[in-house]
Amino acid sequence: MDRLGGKLKVLLSIVSVSALSILIIAEYRRRRTLKCPRSSCYLQADHKPQFSFKRVLADNSYSLFKHFKITTDSTTSEKSLNLHPYEAEITSLLEYPRLEGLQLVGKNVDMKMNESYIWVDTELELKELVTVLSKEKVFGVDTEQHSLRSFLGFTALVQVSTLKEDYLIDTIALHDFMGLLRPVFANPSICKVFHGADNDVLWLQRDFHIYVVNLFDTAKACEVLSKPQKSLAYLLESYCGVITNKLLQREDWRQRPLSMEMVQYARTDAHYLLYIANCLIAELEQQKNEKTSTDDKFHFVLEASRRSNTMCMQLFSKENEASPGESAALSIFSRRLNGRGNSIVSGGFQDVVRRLCAWRDLMARVHDESLRYVLSDQAIIALADNIPTSSKDICKAIGEADINADSSFTSLHPSPSPVVYSHLENLCDLLQDKIAYPDIFPTILQKCLGSHGSCPLSIFNYALLVSCNLKLPLVSKQKTVKNSKQFTRKASRALFVQKFSCKAPVYHNCRIYANDGRLLCYCDQKKLEWYLRRDLAKMVDENPPAIMLLFEPKGRPEDEDNDFYIQSKKNICVGCGERNHYLRYRIIPSCYRMHFPEHLKSHRSHDIVLLCVDCHEVAHATAEKYKKVVAKEYGVPLFVRKVVDSKEHQLKCESLEEAGVSPLQLRTAAMALLRHGPRMPSERREELTGVVMSYYGGRDISQDDLEKALLVGMNPYERRRLNKKKGISFNHAQNSSVTDIEHENSSSSMTTEVNISNSSDTKEECDFSLVKDVAIHCNSSYSDLGTDGNSPTIAEKSSNSNTYIISDANNVSCVKGDDDCANKSLPNGKVDYCPSKSDGSARSKHNSKLSLLGHGPHGKQVVDYILENEGDEGISQFCQKWRQVFVEAVHPRFLPAGWDIMHRYCPKGLIMSPSFFSGRRGFGEFSVYNPSNTASDSTKT
């Protein structure tokens, strides 16, 4: 009796707890229902991890997914847009399987899993992993997906296991860098072991453009062996004696840090794959020995390999519908008929269900949520059966339907969802038939993302807005065209803010004190840590951080009579005071400042201010206009006009004016011919071919010539971007890697405003001299060109043409390709100048860090001219003009104390002697810019 009584007590306790849980949940739902509807979208406060991604390959729009392209095909039809980029490699593996990796797996594999693993969450660590994997012949792979709080879902974790180590890759932190793994996964000589790779293959394509080539799927091996089960849990228990909790697969893999149970689960799924593959391959070979002749060697292994690699041919595609939500509505109708045994569903019920499914589909895309999270099927049926008349009734119906359908789901996630609460008004209008079914898309989207929309824009819904702009004119014509422009402007502004605004405070307002206790300057946290790591300072305050130097600084702030660097600064726009977002803005454009001497630019923050997007736009537009004024004042055009290939183009003096082609025109023509040449109309193709031929001196050109022409005048950053850009493949780039040094060896000279030829035997920098029809082959000074030191401009404009020529030029020579220069005058007063080395050979140099498409050459010439003729004082006056332009354009009201148009460049608190008045900075004993430290470092190197 006592035992029976004890059991009854336990049973009563369980029932009581269950009843209490139900009451608590019901009360929670009731209170949520009584709350007022939200006036703004919940996403304003709920920042989801995927919103930090800078680029997504699959957004939530209705557009087709674009797959990675390796080469430029001769034809581009709709079918070819989604061809598998590695189809040839996979087809080859299907016909001639490569078993090297599988044979390696077949060796003894240690199945023990130790406590250590490597968590990869930085770009550097990912690059190191790529290096490791590129040397492997086989490794195991698994992925973890998150789908509840995302419309399409995204990969939250990738697990990779080699024979020696387990790696967990944080794909949320590294989302924008995961493409680094593409070459490893596409390498046919490396075997990738998965289990049930059907989804993994598609997810890697969708999120990272990673395509798996040479795959061995242990599930396919189970099929060939006719195993009773082929789940990974079954294989782990059968071969490894490991039991896993598969409920962990449904955990929120977005959370960081992961729990120990989740880490163990993730490691287990990948770690044992190689051992399981080893066991299955042994069984496959045993089947071969028992059931096949000796001529059919590896028959079963080959069959498993073929079935595995067949999955690699899959291509991810979005499931778009002609009528969004229609398939979900049809599914509900089908279940309704089967559940009730009816053969008819009322027309009113169908209409409401279609409305709600369309609304749910759009809301899920806008907010990047799953359909289930926004509104469950059971809730849709409940709303369609008895249409509520108020917001409270809607919330009550949804909550009750979700509790009755799946109490476990609703206990963990709110019902109604935040999406419903944020857009109850729209949902009421929809149910009350105030929004016509065909107008759901433009009407609701305008309320969410329009000019006064309640929802934030993201990289997931921006394309959705663009597609809406295409459809809106069909609904309303004149008014909608205007709204469309407003939408686009708002969308562009919001995306610019999201992508480029500072993600953390710029000014930390940390303090640095001298060893006598006087304040030297304010700085950021990194500067403090720099001194502390080198034992050059000690911490004297924690909040806000402050240090005291342990050595005598170079000077004091009062020595300069400038208090800019000893004032704390606010993280706001200096123009209007905007606090929510800001960007760094350089008052002195980089095209000039980058060429300042080191003592005039190192650690100079006076001319770097914070601006909001709107003030930044005004300041940038004004700066671009003032650049034209500078170009006219100094006689230095903003852009390089023409370039020619000095090796191929035997330049003749009498035809100098007609030689060459614009670098922008050359690059555009080369890009078009590489991408679309065979498909172009013959006339257009001949026209563009003629442009490129003019660069090569009129000779016939090849594919390799086009690829080289595309790189003419690019700086290293532009070349790296071009190499990563999809849809372009360079044969000579693959052979030579198009390194910076090799690019410097490519031969090109610039004529018209700039004529420069790259030397194959030097990497020195060449000053650009913007002169009409002058070819300069050296690091020459302007005095060598005959420019008078008192002349207000570098070059004088010809009176009878829109050209620039050097006046009073002496000692001129004619250039013919790479031949030596012979002194020769040119007609019409033009000069062709080529100074020589000490040995008499022509010097030929090119600054490969300057892009010929930007303002870099212009900026260098202007700065060099100012330094040569006016020195540091001229640079100071040049900066003062730019500050004046900035102030007149932006009218800043929140500039830091001490900021002044007449500011003289000086160090931040580390003050100099009276040499300051010349604008020249002295560097302290420990400064990395101190010439003595630089010299010692180079000696050590």
Secondary structure, DSSP 8 states (H G I E B T S, - for coil): -HHHHHHHHHHHHHHHHHHHHHHHHHHHHHHHHHS---SS-GGGT---GGGG-S--SS-SSSS-------S--S---TTGGG--TTHHHHHHHHHS---HHHHHHTS-------S--EEE-SHHHHHHHHHHHHT-SEEEEEEEEE-TTSSS-EEEEEEEE-SS-EEEE-TTTTGGGGGGGHHHHT-TTSEEEESSHHHHHHHHHHHH-----SEEEHHHHHHHTT-S---HHHHIIIII-----GGGGGS-TT-SS--HHHHHHHHHHHHTHHHHHHHHHHHHHHHHHHHS-GGGTTHHHHHHHHHHHHHTT--------SSTTHHHHHHHHHHHHHHHT-S---HHHHHHHHHHHHHHHHHHHHHT--HHHH--HHHHHHHHHS--SSHHHHHHHHHHHHHHH-HHHHHHS-SS-HHHHHTHHHHHHHHTT-S-GGGHHHHHHHHHHSTT-SS---TTTHHHHHHHHHHHHHH-SHHHHHHHHHHHHHHHHHHHHHHHS-SS-S---EEEE-TTS-EEEEE-HHHHHHHHHTTSEEEEETTTTEEEESS--S--GGGTT--GGGS---SS-TTT---S--EEEESS-HHHHTTS-GGGTTT--TTEEEE-HHHHHHHHHHHHHHHHHHHHHHT--SS--EEE-TTT----GGGGGG--B-HHHHHHHHHHHHHHGGGS-HHHHHHHHHHHHHHTTT----HHHHHHHHTTT--HHHHHHHHHSTT---HHHHHHTT-HHHHHHS--EEETT--B---SS----------TT--B-S---GGGGT--TT-SSSSEE-TTSS-EE-TT--S-EE--TTS--EE---GGG------B-TTS-B-----TTS-TTSSHHHHHHHHHHHHHHTHHHHHHHHHHHHHHHHHHHH--S---TT--TT-----SS----GGGGGT-----TT-TT-HHHHHHHHHH-
